Amino acid sequence: MLGLGAGMGGVLALGPLLAGPAEAAVAAAGAGTAPPGAPDKAKDVYEAIGVRPLINARGTFTILSGSLMLPEVRAAVDAAARQYVHLDELADAVGKRLGELTRSEFGLVSSGCSAALTHATAACVAGGNPDLHIRIPDLTGFEKTEVIIPKHSRNVYEAAVSAVGLKVVEVSTRAELEAAMGPQTALVYIMAGPKVDESEINTKVIAEVAKPKGVPVLVDAAAEILTVPNVHLGYGADLVAYSGGKAIRGPQSAGLLLGREGLVRAAWVQSAPHHGFARGFKVGKEEAMGMLMAVEMWVRRDHDAEYQRWTGWLKDIAGQVSGIPTVTTSIVQPEGLSNRTPSLNVLWDEERLGVSGQTVTDTLYDGEPRIALNPASGDGTTGVSITPYMLTPGDEKVIARELVKLLKNPPEPPEPDKPPTVDVSGDWSLQIKYLAGSSDAHRLRLSQDGATVTGSHTGDFVERKLTGTVSGDTVSVRSTYGEEHGDSLDFTFTGTVKGDAINGELDMGEYLKATWTATRGA
């Protein structure tokens, strides 16, 4: 399915870019490491401004800066930065070459997968018509004003589609899909993954319904490996978007849009350097050439050898920790195309070792060296999960050493909860002070039973259930608003209770933190 035939091995069109010093740097870098004995300049440049780098064994999360660019990609970016080009000419040449490499009609380098989705959506709405393009996202008077999103594909990333100004129409069955599709339908958006594959309205079915009506189908395959020929286009989709800075190991700020040539070319019209709403989604010549090089390397990389190397690292870590009492290990193989990497579960008896997987995860992340893992659990056990996808050679030895050290000499467990000394039952009016601005529209309706708190949290627009606890005079409650709505809000209120008032901190996850005060009965 990957299409990694030897026939692609000699077609590295950017070979001249790697001549001279760049070529030497690539050879020295090997799998992404500096030459032996060389100083770690990457670490130095971050620490110089007070930022601590980390070993990423958690995954290609954007918040952890995705993946590391391949050495060949770094060399291509450097070479591209040394000359001027006309960006329309570059987009045309890169698009053709991406089409050849991926066996699709045409390709586009975008400023991340999200931008690819936005440009693709705009192409479906406005085509190459500048009279329409300059009015986006005000679609007053437009024919194409709706996007159909199956319920299985509702997610936070659909904001890249609705940002163009489209109304989201949700469907769950083929009958609903057929009824919803009309002249106002600009496209159908699908989030790739098991949910769509197992659904009554999978990509093939959606394409069967959409094609006779001339409605394009766009697939979001951000975290997937790049299949050649493309599996989603093979199912009948018109467009598919990828993150460039995950499995493909291109620039973190780049993405790919592949598919029907006319639509992909129209997506380029809907992007910078052209004016209009998407001017801010700029791709430089450096990202364009770096992303092209990443795709060139994708069809040349020995993916089987990479997988064996990752598995070997996990086996080495497992061997180091397996001698610790109650510790068990297992290598978990992936399913599907997203984040296709093995992982290692390291589990143990929390009571006997005296430490939880969450505490180990937090301690390693706060420690030096800084290591990012995932907490894990099993049947009555606790532990951590290790992903080798983005490790560089030697990282596995550091992880094993620090994990063994921590499990043999665990930190003190968190202070246990105290019996409640307050009762927070009732209706509370909140004032939240954000980094900029404030809101006094939020309300908490709380019921307390011993140390357990349940209730609801009403925000500026939506209401969601909450749960929490009381320890001494401190209350902590959490509410969530899930992705089934196409959004994701996660609020954790922690504060000190004094009579009918609470003061504390609000943790909003990706939206950072705020302070809050509450008054009961107001």
C-alpha positions as CSV (number, residue, x, y, z in Angstrom):
1,M,0.0,0.0,0.0
2,L,2.9,2.4,0.7
3,G,4.1,2.1,-2.9
4,L,7.8,2.2,-2.0
5,G,9.0,0.5,-5.1
6,A,12.6,0.6,-6.2
7,G,11.6,2.5,-9.3
8,M,11.2,5.7,-7.3
9,G,14.7,5.4,-5.8
10,G,16.5,7.3,-8.5
11,V,14.1,10.1,-9.0
12,L,15.4,12.5,-6.4
13,A,14.8,15.7,-8.4
14,L,16.3,17.9,-5.7
15,G,19.6,16.0,-5.6
16,P,21.7,19.1,-6.7
17,L,20.4,20.9,-3.6
18,L,22.4,18.6,-1.4
19,A,25.8,19.1,-3.0
20,G,28.8,20.4,-1.1
21,P,28.6,21.3,2.6
22,A,24.9,20.4,2.8
23,E,25.6,16.9,1.5
24,A,28.3,16.5,4.2
25,A,25.9,17.6,6.9
26,V,23.3,15.1,5.7
27,A,25.8,12.3,5.8
28,A,26.9,13.3,9.3
29,A,23.4,13.6,10.5
30,G,22.4,10.0,9.5
31,A,19.1,9.3,11.3
32,G,18.9,12.9,12.6
33,T,21.8,13.0,15.0
34,A,24.8,15.4,15.1
35,P,28.3,14.0,14.3
36,P,30.0,12.3,17.2
37,G,31.4,14.7,19.7
38,A,29.7,17.7,18.2
39,P,27.9,20.1,20.5
40,D,24.1,20.0,20.6
41,K,23.5,23.4,18.9
42,A,19.7,22.8,18.8
43,K,19.6,22.4,22.6
44,D,21.8,25.4,23.1
45,V,19.6,27.8,21.0
46,Y,16.5,26.9,23.0
47,E,18.2,27.0,26.4
48,A,19.7,30.4,25.6
49,I,16.2,31.9,25.9
50,G,15.1,29.7,28.8
51,V,13.2,27.0,26.9
52,R,13.9,23.4,27.9
53,P,13.9,20.9,25.1
54,L,12.5,17.4,25.6
55,I,12.7,13.8,24.5
56,N,9.4,13.1,22.8
57,A,8.2,9.6,23.4
58,R,4.6,10.7,23.5
59,G,3.8,11.2,19.8
60,T,3.7,13.7,17.0
61,F,1.6,16.2,18.9
62,T,1.7,19.7,17.5
63,I,2.0,21.2,21.0
64,L,5.2,19.1,21.3
65,S,6.4,20.6,18.0
66,G,5.4,17.5,15.9
67,S,8.3,15.5,14.4
68,L,11.9,16.3,13.5
69,M,12.7,17.2,9.9
70,L,14.8,14.7,8.0
71,P,18.4,15.8,7.4
72,E,17.7,15.9,3.7
73,V,14.7,18.2,4.4
74,R,16.8,20.5,6.5
75,A,19.4,20.7,3.7
76,A,16.7,21.5,1.1
77,V,15.2,24.2,3.3
78,D,18.7,25.8,3.7
79,A,19.4,25.6,0.0
80,A,16.0,27.0,-0.9
81,A,16.6,30.0,1.4
82,R,19.6,31.1,-0.7
83,Q,17.8,32.2,-3.9
84,Y,14.7,34.1,-5.0
85,V,11.9,32.5,-7.1
86,H,8.4,33.5,-8.3
87,L,5.9,31.7,-6.0
88,D,3.3,31.0,-8.7
89,E,5.9,29.3,-10.8
90,L,7.2,27.4,-7.8
91,A,3.7,26.2,-6.9
92,D,3.2,24.9,-10.4
93,A,6.4,23.0,-10.5
94,V,6.1,21.6,-7.0
95,G,2.4,20.6,-7.6
96,K,3.4,18.6,-10.7
97,R,6.2,16.9,-8.9
98,L,4.0,16.0,-6.0
99,G,1.5,14.6,-8.4
100,E,4.2,12.4,-9.9
101,L,5.5,11.2,-6.6
102,T,2.1,10.4,-5.0
103,R,0.4,9.3,-8.2
104,S,-2.3,11.9,-7.8
105,E,-3.3,14.5,-10.3
106,F,-1.7,17.5,-8.5
107,G,-0.4,18.6,-5.2
108,L,-0.1,21.7,-3.0
109,V,2.1,22.6,-0.1
110,S,0.2,24.5,2.6
111,S,1.0,26.0,6.0
112,G,-0.1,22.8,7.8
113,C,-2.9,20.4,7.3
114,S,-5.5,22.8,8.7
115,A,-4.6,25.4,6.1
116,A,-4.8,22.7,3.4
117,L,-8.4,22.0,4.6
118,T,-9.2,25.7,4.5
119,H,-7.8,26.3,1.0
120,A,-9.6,23.1,-0.3
121,T,-12.9,24.3,1.2
122,A,-12.5,27.7,-0.4
123,A,-11.8,26.1,-3.7
124,C,-15.0,24.2,-3.4
125,V,-16.9,27.4,-2.6
126,A,-15.3,29.9,-5.0
127,G,-13.3,27.9,-7.5
128,G,-10.9,30.3,-9.2
129,N,-13.4,33.1,-9.2
130,P,-11.8,36.2,-7.6
131,D,-15.1,38.0,-7.3
132,L,-16.2,35.2,-4.9
133,H,-12.8,34.7,-3.3
134,I,-12.5,38.2,-2.0
135,R,-15.9,38.0,-0.2
136,I,-15.1,34.9,1.8
137,P,-16.1,34.3,4.6
138,D,-19.2,36.4,3.9
139,L,-21.1,34.0,1.7
140,T,-24.2,36.2,1.2
141,G,-25.4,35.6,-2.3
142,F,-23.3,32.5,-2.8
143,E,-24.7,29.3,-4.2
144,K,-22.4,27.1,-2.2
145,T,-23.1,27.8,1.5
146,E,-23.1,24.4,3.3
147,V,-20.7,21.6,4.1
148,I,-21.9,18.1,5.0
149,I,-20.1,16.4,7.8
150,P,-21.1,12.9,8.9
151,K,-21.5,12.5,12.6
152,H,-18.5,10.1,12.8
153,S,-16.3,12.9,11.5
154,R,-17.3,15.8,13.8
155,N,-14.0,17.0,15.4
156,V,-12.1,20.1,16.5
157,Y,-10.3,20.4,13.2
158,E,-13.5,21.0,11.2
159,A,-13.1,24.7,12.2
160,A,-10.7,24.9,9.3
161,V,-13.6,24.2,7.0
162,S,-16.4,26.2,8.7
163,A,-14.0,29.2,8.9
164,V,-14.7,29.8,5.2
165,G,-18.3,30.7,6.3
166,L,-20.1,27.5,5.6
167,K,-23.0,26.1,7.6
168,V,-22.3,22.6,8.9
169,V,-25.0,20.0,8.1
170,E,-24.6,16.8,10.1
171,V,-25.8,13.5,8.8
172,S,-25.7,9.9,10.2
173,T,-27.2,7.7,7.5
174,R,-27.1,7.4,3.7
175,A,-30.7,8.6,3.5
176,E,-29.8,11.7,5.5
177,L,-26.8,12.2,3.3
178,E,-28.8,12.0,0.1
179,A,-31.5,14.3,1.5
180,A,-29.0,16.9,2.7
181,M,-27.1,17.2,-0.6
182,G,-28.2,19.8,-3.0
183,P,-27.0,22.8,-5.1
184,Q,-26.1,24.6,-1.8
185,T,-23.6,21.8,-0.9
186,A,-20.0,22.9,-1.4
187,L,-18.4,19.7,-0.2
188,V,-18.5,16.7,2.2
189,Y,-15.7,16.7,4.8
190,I,-14.5,13.4,6.3
191,M,-12.1,12.8,9.2
192,A,-10.1,9.6,8.2
193,G,-9.9,6.8,10.7
194,P,-11.7,3.7,12.1
195,K,-15.0,5.6,12.7
196,V,-15.5,6.3,9.0
197,D,-14.2,2.9,7.8
198,E,-16.7,1.1,10.0
199,S,-19.6,3.4,9.3
200,E,-22.7,2.9,7.0
201,I,-21.6,6.0,5.2
202,N,-17.9,5.3,4.7
203,T,-15.8,7.2,2.1
204,K,-16.8,4.9,-0.8
205,V,-20.5,5.3,0.0
206,I,-20.2,9.1,0.3
207,A,-18.3,9.3,-3.0
208,E,-21.0,7.2,-4.7
209,V,-23.7,9.7,-3.5
210,A,-21.6,12.9,-4.1
211,K,-20.0,12.3,-7.5
212,P,-23.3,12.3,-9.6
213,K,-24.2,15.6,-8.0
214,G,-20.8,17.1,-8.6
215,V,-20.0,17.6,-4.9
216,P,-16.4,17.2,-4.0
217,V,-15.3,14.9,-1.1
218,L,-12.4,16.1,1.2
219,V,-10.6,13.7,3.5
220,D,-8.6,14.9,6.5
221,A,-5.7,12.4,6.9
222,A,-3.5,14.7,9.0
223,A,-1.8,12.1,11.1
224,E,-1.7,9.2,8.6
225,I,1.1,7.8,6.7
226,L,1.2,8.7,3.0
227,T,-0.1,5.9,0.9
228,V,1.0,5.6,-2.7
229,P,-1.3,5.3,-4.7
230,N,-3.5,7.2,-2.3
231,V,-6.0,5.0,-0.5
232,H,-8.6,7.8,0.0
233,L,-8.5,9.0,-3.6
234,G,-8.8,5.4,-4.5
235,Y,-12.0,5.2,-2.5
236,G,-13.4,8.1,-4.6
237,A,-12.5,11.2,-2.6
238,D,-11.5,14.2,-4.7
239,L,-9.1,15.8,-2.2
240,V,-7.0,14.5,0.7
241,A,-5.0,16.6,3.2
242,Y,-1.9,15.6,5.3
243,S,0.2,17.2,8.0
244,G,3.7,17.7,6.7
245,G,5.4,17.7,10.1
246,K,4.2,14.3,11.4
247,A,4.9,10.9,9.8
248,I,6.3,12.5,6.6
249,R,8.9,14.5,8.6
250,G,8.8,17.7,6.6
251,P,8.6,21.2,8.1
252,Q,6.3,21.4,11.0
253,S,4.6,24.4,9.5
254,A,3.8,22.6,6.2
255,G,1.0,20.4,5.0
256,L,-0.1,18.7,1.8
257,L,-3.2,18.8,-0.3
258,L,-3.5,16.1,-3.0
259,G,-6.1,15.2,-5.5
260,R,-8.1,16.5,-8.5
261,E,-6.0,19.0,-10.4
262,G,-8.5,21.7,-11.0
263,L,-9.6,21.9,-7.3
264,V,-6.0,21.8,-6.0
265,R,-5.0,24.6,-8.4
266,A,-8.0,26.5,-7.3
267,A,-6.9,25.9,-3.7
268,W,-3.6,27.6,-4.6
269,V,-5.5,30.6,-5.9
270,Q,-7.3,30.7,-2.5
271,S,-4.0,31.0,-0.6
272,A,-1.1,33.4,0.0
273,P,0.6,35.2,-1.6
274,H,-2.8,36.0,-3.2
275,H,-4.9,38.4,-1.3
276,G,-8.1,37.7,0.6
277,F,-9.1,35.9,3.7
278,A,-6.3,33.3,3.5
279,R,-3.4,35.7,3.0
280,G,-2.2,34.8,6.5
281,F,-1.7,31.1,5.6
282,K,1.6,31.9,3.9
283,V,4.0,29.2,2.7
284,G,7.6,30.3,1.9
285,K,9.8,28.8,-0.8
286,E,11.7,27.1,2.1
287,E,8.7,25.2,3.3
288,A,7.6,24.4,-0.2
289,M,11.0,22.8,-1.1
290,G,11.4,21.2,2.3
291,M,8.0,19.6,2.0
292,L,8.7,18.4,-1.5
293,M,12.0,16.9,-0.3
294,A,10.1,15.1,2.5
295,V,7.8,13.5,0.0
296,E,10.8,12.6,-2.2
297,M,12.3,10.9,0.8
298,W,9.1,9.2,1.8
299,V,9.1,7.2,-1.4
300,R,12.8,6.3,-0.9
301,R,12.9,5.6,2.9
302,D,13.1,2.0,4.0
303,H,9.9,1.9,6.2
304,D,10.4,-1.7,7.2
305,A,13.9,-0.9,8.5
306,E,12.5,2.1,10.4
307,Y,9.8,-0.1,12.0
308,Q,12.4,-2.7,13.0
309,R,14.6,0.0,14.6
310,W,11.7,1.4,16.6
311,T,10.7,-2.1,17.8
312,G,14.4,-2.8,18.7
313,W,14.4,0.4,20.9
314,L,11.2,-0.7,22.7
315,K,12.7,-4.2,23.3
316,D,15.8,-2.6,24.8
317,I,13.7,-0.5,27.2
318,A,11.6,-3.5,28.1
319,G,14.7,-5.4,28.9
320,Q,16.0,-2.7,31.2
321,V,12.8,-2.4,33.3
322,S,11.6,-6.0,33.3
323,G,13.8,-6.9,36.3
324,I,11.9,-4.5,38.6
325,P,9.3,-6.3,40.9
326,T,5.8,-6.5,39.5
327,V,6.8,-4.7,36.2
328,T,5.4,-6.2,33.0
329,T,5.9,-5.0,29.4
330,S,4.2,-5.5,26.1
331,I,4.7,-4.1,22.7
332,V,1.4,-2.9,21.1
333,Q,1.1,-3.0,17.3
334,P,-0.9,-0.2,15.6
335,E,-4.2,-0.5,13.8
336,G,-5.0,1.7,10.8
337,L,-2.9,4.3,9.1
338,S,-2.9,7.1,11.7
339,N,0.2,7.4,13.9
340,R,1.4,4.1,12.6
341,T,4.0,3.1,15.1
342,P,4.5,0.3,17.7
343,S,4.3,1.4,21.4
344,L,5.5,-0.1,24.6
345,N,3.3,-0.5,27.7
346,V,5.2,-0.7,31.0
347,L,2.8,-1.6,33.8
348,W,3.3,-2.3,37.5
349,D,1.5,-2.8,40.8
350,E,1.0,0.7,42.2
351,E,0.5,-0.5,45.8
352,R,3.7,-2.5,45.8
353,L,5.9,0.0,44.0
354,G,4.3,3.0,45.7
355,V,4.0,5.2,42.6
356,S,1.4,5.7,39.9
357,G,1.9,6.0,36.2
358,Q,0.7,9.6,36.2
359,T,3.2,10.5,38.9
360,V,6.0,8.9,36.9
361,T,4.9,10.7,33.7
362,D,4.8,14.0,35.5
363,T,8.1,13.5,37.3
364,L,9.9,12.6,34.0
365,Y,8.4,15.6,32.3
366,D,9.5,18.0,35.0
367,G,12.9,16.4,35.4
368,E,16.3,16.7,33.7
369,P,16.5,15.4,31.0
370,R,13.0,16.2,30.2
371,I,11.0,13.2,28.9
372,A,7.5,13.2,27.6
373,L,5.6,9.9,28.0
374,N,2.0,8.9,28.2
375,P,0.4,7.4,31.3
376,A,-1.1,4.0,30.9
377,S,-3.1,1.4,32.8
378,G,-4.1,-2.2,32.7
379,D,-6.1,-4.7,34.7
380,G,-5.5,-3.4,38.2
381,T,-2.1,-2.0,37.2
382,T,-0.7,1.5,36.5
383,G,2.1,2.5,34.2
384,V,3.4,4.4,31.2
385,S,3.3,4.1,27.4
386,I,6.3,4.8,25.2
387,T,6.1,5.8,21.5
388,P,9.3,5.5,19.5
389,Y,8.0,7.2,16.4
390,M,10.0,10.5,16.9
391,L,12.9,9.3,19.0
392,T,16.5,9.9,17.8
393,P,19.2,7.2,18.4
394,G,20.2,7.2,22.0
395,D,17.0,8.6,23.3
396,E,15.8,5.0,24.1
397,K,18.8,4.5,26.5
398,V,18.1,7.8,28.3
399,I,14.4,6.8,28.7
400,A,15.3,3.3,30.0
401,R,17.9,4.7,32.5
402,E,15.6,7.4,33.9
403,L,12.6,5.1,34.1
404,V,14.5,2.4,36.0
405,K,15.9,5.0,38.3
406,L,12.4,6.3,39.1
407,L,10.8,2.9,39.6
408,K,13.6,1.8,41.9
409,N,13.5,5.0,43.9
410,P,10.0,6.5,43.4
411,P,9.1,10.0,44.5
412,E,6.8,10.7,47.4
413,P,3.2,10.2,46.4
414,P,0.9,13.2,46.2
415,E,-0.6,14.3,49.5
416,P,-3.9,12.4,50.0
417,D,-7.2,14.2,49.9
418,K,-8.5,15.6,53.2
419,P,-12.0,15.2,54.6
420,P,-14.2,18.1,53.4
421,T,-14.6,21.0,55.7
422,V,-16.9,22.9,53.4
423,D,-20.1,22.3,51.5
424,V,-20.2,23.8,48.0
425,S,-23.8,22.9,47.1
426,G,-25.8,25.6,45.4
427,D,-25.7,28.0,42.5
428,W,-22.6,30.0,41.9
429,S,-22.1,33.1,39.7
430,L,-18.6,33.4,38.3
431,Q,-16.3,36.1,37.1
432,I,-13.4,34.8,35.0
433,K,-10.4,36.9,34.2
434,Y,-8.6,35.7,31.0
435,L,-5.2,36.7,29.8
436,A,-7.1,39.4,27.9
437,G,-10.7,40.2,28.7
438,S,-13.2,38.7,31.2
439,S,-16.6,37.1,31.5
440,D,-19.3,37.2,34.1
441,A,-21.7,34.9,32.2
442,H,-20.5,31.6,33.7
443,R,-22.5,29.7,36.3
444,L,-21.9,26.6,38.4
445,R,-24.7,24.5,39.8
446,L,-23.1,22.1,42.3
447,S,-24.4,19.2,44.5
448,Q,-22.1,17.7,47.1
449,D,-22.2,14.2,48.6
450,G,-19.4,13.7,51.0
451,A,-16.2,14.6,49.0
452,T,-17.9,14.1,45.6
453,V,-19.3,17.0,43.6
454,T,-21.6,16.8,40.6
455,G,-23.5,19.4,38.6
456,S,-23.4,21.6,35.6
457,H,-21.3,24.4,34.2
458,T,-23.0,27.0,32.0
459,G,-20.7,29.1,29.9
460,D,-21.1,32.0,27.5
461,F,-23.0,29.8,25.1
462,V,-23.1,26.2,26.1
463,E,-23.9,24.1,29.2
464,R,-22.0,20.9,30.1
465,K,-21.9,18.4,33.0
466,L,-19.2,18.6,35.6
467,T,-17.7,16.3,38.2
468,G,-15.2,17.0,41.0
469,T,-14.1,16.7,44.6
470,V,-13.7,18.6,47.8
471,S,-10.5,18.2,49.9
472,G,-10.5,20.3,53.1
473,D,-11.6,23.8,52.0
474,T,-10.4,23.3,48.4
475,V,-12.8,22.4,45.6
476,S,-11.8,21.1,42.1
477,V,-14.4,20.5,39.4
478,R,-14.0,19.8,35.7
479,S,-16.4,20.2,32.8
480,T,-16.0,19.1,29.2
481,Y,-17.6,19.9,25.9
482,G,-16.8,17.1,23.5
483,E,-15.7,16.8,19.9
484,E,-19.1,15.4,18.9
485,H,-20.1,19.0,18.6
486,G,-17.1,19.9,16.5
487,D,-15.5,21.7,19.4
488,S,-13.5,20.8,22.5
489,L,-13.6,22.7,25.7
490,D,-12.1,21.4,28.9
491,F,-12.4,23.6,32.0
492,T,-10.9,22.7,35.5
493,F,-11.9,25.1,38.3
494,T,-9.8,24.8,41.4
495,G,-10.3,27.2,44.3
496,T,-10.4,27.9,48.0
497,V,-13.9,28.1,49.6
498,K,-14.6,30.8,52.2
499,G,-18.3,30.8,53.1
500,D,-20.2,31.9,50.0
501,A,-17.1,32.8,48.0
502,I,-14.5,30.9,46.0
503,N,-11.3,32.2,44.6
504,G,-8.9,30.2,42.5
505,E,-7.3,29.2,39.1
506,L,-9.0,28.0,36.0
507,D,-7.1,25.5,33.7
508,M,-8.5,25.6,30.2
509,G,-6.0,23.1,28.6
510,E,-4.9,24.3,25.2
511,Y,-6.4,27.7,26.0
512,L,-4.0,28.1,29.0
513,K,-5.1,29.5,32.4
514,A,-7.2,32.2,34.0
515,T,-8.3,33.3,37.5
516,W,-11.9,33.0,38.8
517,T,-14.0,34.1,41.6
518,A,-17.5,32.8,42.5
519,T,-20.4,34.0,44.7
520,R,-23.1,31.6,45.9
521,G,-26.6,32.6,45.3
522,A,-25.8,35.8,43.5
